[in-house]
Amino acid sequence: FMPIVVESTPLASFENWSSLLPS
């Protein structure tokens, strides 16, 4: 499983990762 890293910027993809990761 891999998050969409084709967002606007690497930062956006990182934020997506954070959303997927449990807080």
C-alpha positions in Angstrom: 0.0 0.0 0.0 1.3 3.4 -1.0 -0.3 6.9 -0.5 -0.7 9.2 -3.5 2.7 10.9 -3.7 1.7 12.7 -6.9 0.2 15.6 -5.1 1.2 19.3 -5.7 4.2 19.0 -3.5 6.1 16.5 -1.3 4.8 18.4 1.7 1.2 17.5 0.6 2.0 13.9 0.3 3.6 14.0 3.8 0.5 15.5 5.2 -1.5 12.7 3.5 0.8 10.2 5.2 0.1 11.9 8.6 -3.7 11.6 7.9 -3.3 7.9 7.3 -1.1 7.3 10.4 -2.7 7.0 13.8 -2.2 10.0 16.0 
